[in-house]
């Protein structure tokens, strides 16, 4: 994966995961490693 692709995937993750976390606060967060 190139750096550009990594950045694009990061942006996609923020756009998708942030609203999902806001809408589904009880959903499992195993992928977030927070």
C-alpha distance matrix in Angstrom:
0.0 3.8 6.7 8.2 6.1 6.5 10.0 10.6 10.0 12.1 14.7 14.8 15.4 18.1 19.7 19.8 20.4 23.0 25.4 25.0 26.0 28.8 30.0 29.5 30.3 31.6 28.4 26.7 24.1 22.8 19.1 20.0 21.3 23.7
3.8 0.0 3.8 5.4 5.1 6.2 8.7 9.8 10.5 12.2 14.3 15.2 16.2 18.4 20.0 20.7 21.6 23.6 26.1 26.3 27.2 29.7 31.2 31.1 31.8 33.4 30.4 29.0 26.1 25.1 21.4 21.7 23.0 24.9
6.7 3.8 0.0 3.8 5.4 5.0 6.2 8.6 9.8 10.4 12.4 14.1 15.0 16.5 18.4 19.7 20.3 21.9 24.6 25.2 25.7 28.0 29.9 30.0 30.4 32.3 29.7 28.3 25.2 24.5 20.8 20.4 21.7 23.1
8.2 5.4 3.8 0.0 3.8 5.4 5.1 6.2 8.6 9.8 10.6 12.3 14.1 15.4 16.6 18.2 19.5 20.9 23.2 24.1 25.1 27.0 28.8 29.3 30.0 32.1 29.5 28.6 25.7 25.5 21.7 21.3 23.2 24.4
6.1 5.1 5.4 3.8 0.0 3.8 5.4 5.0 6.1 8.4 9.8 10.3 12.0 14.2 15.2 16.1 17.4 19.4 21.6 21.9 23.2 25.4 26.8 27.0 28.0 29.9 27.0 26.1 23.4 23.0 19.2 19.3 21.4 23.0
6.5 6.2 5.0 5.4 3.8 0.0 3.8 5.4 5.1 6.1 8.7 9.8 10.3 12.3 14.2 15.1 15.6 17.5 20.2 20.4 21.1 23.6 25.3 25.2 25.8 27.6 24.9 23.6 20.6 20.2 16.4 16.2 18.0 19.6
10.0 8.7 6.2 5.1 5.4 3.8 0.0 3.8 5.4 4.9 6.2 8.6 9.7 10.6 12.4 14.1 14.9 16.1 18.7 19.6 20.3 22.2 24.2 24.7 25.2 27.4 25.0 24.3 21.2 21.4 17.7 16.8 18.8 19.7
10.6 9.8 8.6 6.2 5.0 5.4 3.8 0.0 3.8 5.3 5.1 6.2 8.5 9.9 10.6 12.1 13.8 15.2 17.3 18.2 19.5 21.3 22.8 23.5 24.5 26.8 24.2 23.9 21.2 21.6 17.9 17.5 20.1 21.1
10.0 10.5 9.8 8.6 6.1 5.1 5.4 3.8 0.0 3.8 5.4 4.9 6.0 8.6 9.8 10.2 11.4 13.5 15.7 15.9 17.2 19.5 20.8 21.0 22.0 23.9 21.1 20.5 17.9 18.1 14.4 14.3 17.1 18.4
12.1 12.2 10.4 9.8 8.4 6.1 4.9 5.3 3.8 0.0 3.8 5.4 5.0 6.3 8.7 9.9 10.1 11.5 14.3 14.9 15.5 17.6 19.6 19.8 20.3 22.5 20.1 19.5 16.5 17.0 13.4 12.4 15.0 15.7
14.7 14.3 12.4 10.6 9.8 8.7 6.2 5.1 5.4 3.8 0.0 3.8 5.4 5.1 6.2 8.6 9.8 10.5 12.8 14.2 15.2 16.6 18.5 19.4 20.2 22.9 20.7 20.8 18.1 19.3 15.9 14.7 17.6 17.8
14.8 15.2 14.1 12.3 10.3 9.8 8.6 6.2 4.9 5.4 3.8 0.0 3.8 5.5 5.1 6.0 8.2 9.9 11.4 12.2 14.0 15.6 16.8 17.6 19.0 21.3 18.8 19.1 16.8 18.0 14.7 14.3 17.6 18.3
15.4 16.2 15.0 14.1 12.0 10.3 9.7 8.5 6.0 5.0 5.4 3.8 0.0 3.8 5.5 5.2 5.4 7.7 10.0 10.1 11.2 13.5 15.0 15.2 16.1 18.3 15.8 15.7 13.2 14.4 11.1 10.5 13.9 14.6
18.1 18.4 16.5 15.4 14.2 12.3 10.6 9.9 8.6 6.3 5.1 5.5 3.8 0.0 3.8 5.5 5.4 5.5 8.3 9.6 10.1 11.6 13.8 14.6 15.2 18.0 16.2 16.5 13.9 15.8 13.0 11.3 14.6 14.3
19.7 20.0 18.4 16.6 15.2 14.2 12.4 10.6 9.8 8.7 6.2 5.1 5.5 3.8 0.0 3.8 6.0 5.9 6.9 8.9 10.6 11.3 12.7 14.3 15.6 18.5 16.7 17.8 15.9 18.1 15.4 14.2 17.8 17.5
19.8 20.7 19.7 18.2 16.1 15.1 14.1 12.1 10.2 9.9 8.6 6.0 5.2 5.5 3.8 0.0 3.8 5.8 6.0 6.4 8.8 10.4 10.9 11.8 13.7 16.1 13.8 14.9 13.5 15.6 13.2 12.8 16.6 16.8
20.4 21.6 20.3 19.5 17.4 15.6 14.9 13.8 11.4 10.1 9.8 8.2 5.4 5.4 6.0 3.8 0.0 3.8 5.6 4.9 5.9 8.5 9.7 9.8 10.9 13.2 11.1 11.8 10.0 12.4 10.3 9.4 13.1 13.2
23.0 23.6 21.9 20.9 19.4 17.5 16.1 15.2 13.5 11.5 10.5 9.9 7.7 5.5 5.9 5.8 3.8 0.0 3.8 5.4 5.1 6.2 8.6 9.7 10.1 13.3 12.2 13.5 11.6 14.6 12.9 11.0 14.4 13.4
25.4 26.1 24.6 23.2 21.6 20.2 18.7 17.3 15.7 14.3 12.8 11.4 10.0 8.3 6.9 6.0 5.6 3.8 0.0 3.8 5.4 4.8 5.9 8.2 9.7 12.9 12.0 14.2 13.3 16.5 15.3 13.9 17.4 16.5
25.0 26.3 25.2 24.1 21.9 20.4 19.6 18.2 15.9 14.9 14.2 12.2 10.1 9.6 8.9 6.4 4.9 5.4 3.8 0.0 3.8 5.4 5.1 5.5 7.8 10.2 8.6 10.9 10.5 13.7 12.8 12.2 15.7 15.4
26.0 27.2 25.7 25.1 23.2 21.1 20.3 19.5 17.2 15.5 15.2 14.0 11.2 10.1 10.6 8.8 5.9 5.1 5.4 3.8 0.0 3.8 5.5 5.0 5.1 8.2 7.4 9.4 8.6 12.2 11.8 10.4 13.5 12.5
28.8 29.7 28.0 27.0 25.4 23.6 22.2 21.3 19.5 17.6 16.6 15.6 13.5 11.6 11.3 10.4 8.5 6.2 4.8 5.4 3.8 0.0 3.8 5.7 5.8 9.5 9.9 12.6 12.1 15.8 15.6 13.9 16.8 15.2
30.0 31.2 29.9 28.8 26.8 25.3 24.2 22.8 20.8 19.6 18.5 16.8 15.0 13.8 12.7 10.9 9.7 8.6 5.9 5.1 5.5 3.8 0.0 3.8 6.1 8.8 9.1 12.4 13.0 16.6 16.7 15.7 18.8 17.8
29.5 31.1 30.0 29.3 27.0 25.2 24.7 23.5 21.0 19.8 19.4 17.6 15.2 14.6 14.3 11.8 9.8 9.7 8.2 5.5 5.0 5.7 3.8 0.0 3.8 5.4 5.3 8.9 10.1 13.6 14.3 13.8 16.6 15.9
30.3 31.8 30.4 30.0 28.0 25.8 25.2 24.5 22.0 20.3 20.2 19.0 16.1 15.2 15.6 13.7 10.9 10.1 9.7 7.8 5.1 5.8 6.1 3.8 0.0 3.8 5.6 8.3 9.0 12.7 13.9 12.7 14.9 13.6
31.6 33.4 32.3 32.1 29.9 27.6 27.4 26.8 23.9 22.5 22.9 21.3 18.3 18.0 18.5 16.1 13.2 13.3 12.9 10.2 8.2 9.5 8.8 5.4 3.8 0.0 3.8 6.5 8.6 11.8 13.9 13.4 15.2 14.5
28.4 30.4 29.7 29.5 27.0 24.9 25.0 24.2 21.1 20.1 20.7 18.8 15.8 16.2 16.7 13.8 11.1 12.2 12.0 8.6 7.4 9.9 9.1 5.3 5.6 3.8 0.0 3.8 6.4 9.3 11.0 11.4 13.6 13.7
26.7 29.0 28.3 28.6 26.1 23.6 24.3 23.9 20.5 19.5 20.8 19.1 15.7 16.5 17.8 14.9 11.8 13.5 14.2 10.9 9.4 12.6 12.4 8.9 8.3 6.5 3.8 0.0 3.8 5.8 8.3 9.2 10.8 11.6
24.1 26.1 25.2 25.7 23.4 20.6 21.2 21.2 17.9 16.5 18.1 16.8 13.2 13.9 15.9 13.5 10.0 11.6 13.3 10.5 8.6 12.1 13.0 10.1 9.0 8.6 6.4 3.8 0.0 3.8 5.4 5.4 7.3 8.1
22.8 25.1 24.5 25.5 23.0 20.2 21.4 21.6 18.1 17.0 19.3 18.0 14.4 15.8 18.1 15.6 12.4 14.6 16.5 13.7 12.2 15.8 16.6 13.6 12.7 11.8 9.3 5.8 3.8 0.0 3.8 5.7 6.2 8.6
19.1 21.4 20.8 21.7 19.2 16.4 17.7 17.9 14.4 13.4 15.9 14.7 11.1 13.0 15.4 13.2 10.3 12.9 15.3 12.8 11.8 15.6 16.7 14.3 13.9 13.9 11.0 8.3 5.4 3.8 0.0 3.8 5.8 8.6
20.0 21.7 20.4 21.3 19.3 16.2 16.8 17.5 14.3 12.4 14.7 14.3 10.5 11.3 14.2 12.8 9.4 11.0 13.9 12.2 10.4 13.9 15.7 13.8 12.7 13.4 11.4 9.2 5.4 5.7 3.8 0.0 3.8 5.4
21.3 23.0 21.7 23.2 21.4 18.0 18.8 20.1 17.1 15.0 17.6 17.6 13.9 14.6 17.8 16.6 13.1 14.4 17.4 15.7 13.5 16.8 18.8 16.6 14.9 15.2 13.6 10.8 7.3 6.2 5.8 3.8 0.0 3.8
23.7 24.9 23.1 24.4 23.0 19.6 19.7 21.1 18.4 15.7 17.8 18.3 14.6 14.3 17.5 16.8 13.2 13.4 16.5 15.4 12.5 15.2 17.8 15.9 13.6 14.5 13.7 11.6 8.1 8.6 8.6 5.4 3.8 0.0
